[in-house]
Amino acid sequence: MKKSLTTLALLAAGCISTSSHALNILVTNDDSWHTKNIQTLFDKLKAAGHNVIMSAPCTGQSGKGGAIHFLKAVNVDTSQIADGKVCVGDTDETVKFEDFVEGTPVMAALYGIDVLAQQTWNAAPDLVISGPNEGNNLGYMTNNSGTLGAANVSIARGLPAIAVSADTSTETDADVNAVADAVVEIVAELVANQQAGQPLLPKFTGLNVNTPADMANVKGYKFTQVGWNAGGIDVKFAGDLSADQVVMGYVAQGILAAGYAQDMASAMQMAQSQYAGKAGVSIERSTPLVDDENTNSEGNAIAEGYITISTIEANVQATQSKTAWTRMQLNGLVD
């Protein structure tokens, strides 16, 4: 890259803060409002001169996609509303299962659009940013993503939205800051190229942005297609979770972090005992289930060390060519 992401972001922040192009931005995610990623992005967008509010789930909601709890009352935590932040969803685990309502990413985004933005600006946000997620959302796996679910419902409302997903290894302050700086820079570029009277992005259009593991040596930005390649992460159903090393690794890390075990070996034993004979969904990281070697697919570009930017529409409609083909195959049935 010609300049470091940090340098470019600082330049962009200086330009925006002194201009009349500050945006009203709603940030949300699927990992809860407590994550360092969303808190850092919130602060950096404000430092860049934008008006920012946050409406995120109160608890982790990864993999919830477009899930919504219809016609059920849900808790909204407004204890930090003075700072422009709220979270959506019940947190009292003593509530009966049938009465417990999680604040899904879609619900959090909708609260931000329909309630918090109206209270704050008396208008919808100019831009919705969902993330940065803890883990990439690439290829066909975007269908399951709560990060994309929140972005997609915003796009369907006619609002420009950016889904942002970082690598799972993005844990240090330097990495978190670098990811946020990249988002600030993308927003600055969109603002700089916005024509008078024109939208930030075409109506019903958004971006899917992913950042690589090594943020200190990013190759640059690459304009990609979502494609099918999920970046080496697939989902599978395991008949016995205790035999699944990926699941047990995650559970054991939680046990160790909580202080219930003195070492990883003991934590693994506890995890395997807890999940013995129990079935559930796991993550496959070995052989990709989908064959997609297109260099423009985001799953391949992210592996090369690029920050990927794909255009999304939040619409499951097939391409015109596929639509024409299937119409021919069903010609005897359709008008």
Salt bridges, closest charged atoms under 4 A:
GLU98 OE2 - LYS96 NZ 3.76
ASP99 OD2 - LYS96 NZ 3.98
GLU102 OE1 - LYS64 NZ 2.84
ASP114 OD1 - ARG157 NH1 2.68
ASP173 OD1 - LYS36 NZ 2.84
ASP181 OD1 - LYS44 NZ 3.07
ASP244 OD2 - LYS236 NZ 3.80
GLU284 OE1 - LYS236 NZ 3.33
